[in-house]
Amino acid sequence: MRILSILLLTIFLGKSCEGQNKQDLESAVIEYTANSRGFYQKITVQNQMVTISKDRSGNDKVLTTKIEEQDWEQLVNCFKKVELDSLPKLKAPTEKRFYDGAAIANFKIIYKDITYETTSFDHGFPPKEIKKFVNKINSFAKQNDEN
């Protein structure tokens, strides 16, 4: 009986932690920007919505769409794996942005009123620690381009 009680308690606590992490992402704001002389893109993820802007002056029509449940779950899983305090210390794997070989990208997470931001890296070549997360966020802009 004692083993059964411990097993049920473990399952219950595990499920509540999963829900807490999902809630954590819902209370976070994620911003990805990439820009060069002829290119600008800002993707903002907040509360299961994605906003995409392609005009640095802010005069364009901003596209806001709801993130599908499957994509949201993938983002939640990526968010769980990110060590927020380590974001400023991540090293860019390439340096194409130094000679106009790639747009300059920045990744920022605002969570519990604290801003965690990476140093600049090349658009399309994020640090390996956040690669899956950044690529998932960029996939929303690609989907928008196809529609």
ChimeraX attribute file (.defattr): number of C-alpha atoms within 10 A of each C-alpha:
attribute: neighborCount
match mode: 1-to-1
recipient: residues
	/A:1	6
	/A:2	7
	/A:3	8
	/A:4	9
	/A:5	9
	/A:6	11
	/A:7	11
	/A:8	12
	/A:9	12
	/A:10	12
	/A:11	11
	/A:12	11
	/A:13	11
	/A:14	12
	/A:15	11
	/A:16	12
	/A:17	12
	/A:18	14
	/A:19	11
	/A:20	12
	/A:21	15
	/A:22	18
	/A:23	13
	/A:24	16
	/A:25	23
	/A:26	17
	/A:27	16
	/A:28	19
	/A:29	17
	/A:30	22
	/A:31	20
	/A:32	20
	/A:33	22
	/A:34	21
	/A:35	19
	/A:36	15
	/A:37	8
	/A:38	6
	/A:39	13
	/A:40	17
	/A:41	18
	/A:42	20
	/A:43	21
	/A:44	18
	/A:45	24
	/A:46	17
	/A:47	16
	/A:48	17
	/A:49	14
	/A:50	19
	/A:51	17
	/A:52	21
	/A:53	20
	/A:54	20
	/A:55	14
	/A:56	13
	/A:57	8
	/A:58	9
	/A:59	9
	/A:60	10
	/A:61	10
	/A:62	13
	/A:63	13
	/A:64	14
	/A:65	14
	/A:66	13
	/A:67	17
	/A:68	10
	/A:69	10
	/A:70	9
	/A:71	15
	/A:72	19
	/A:73	14
	/A:74	13
	/A:75	21
	/A:76	19
	/A:77	16
	/A:78	17
	/A:79	20
	/A:80	14
	/A:81	11
	/A:82	13
	/A:83	11
	/A:84	18
	/A:85	11
	/A:86	12
	/A:87	19
	/A:88	14
	/A:89	10
	/A:90	17
	/A:91	15
	/A:92	15
	/A:93	12
	/A:94	15
	/A:95	15
	/A:96	15
	/A:97	17
	/A:98	12
	/A:99	8
	/A:100	12
	/A:101	12
	/A:102	20
	/A:103	24
	/A:104	23
	/A:105	23
	/A:106	20
	/A:107	21
	/A:108	19
	/A:109	22
	/A:110	16
	/A:111	16
	/A:112	10
	/A:113	10
	/A:114	10
	/A:115	14
	/A:116	17
	/A:117	21
	/A:118	22
	/A:119	16
	/A:120	21
	/A:121	25
	/A:122	23
	/A:123	23
	/A:124	16
	/A:125	17
	/A:126	24
	/A:127	20
	/A:128	13
	/A:129	15
	/A:130	18
	/A:131	14
	/A:132	15
	/A:133	19
	/A:134	22
	/A:135	14
	/A:136	16
	/A:137	20
	/A:138	19
	/A:139	12
	/A:140	18
	/A:141	19
	/A:142	11
	/A:143	9
	/A:144	11
	/A:145	8
	/A:146	6
	/A:147	5
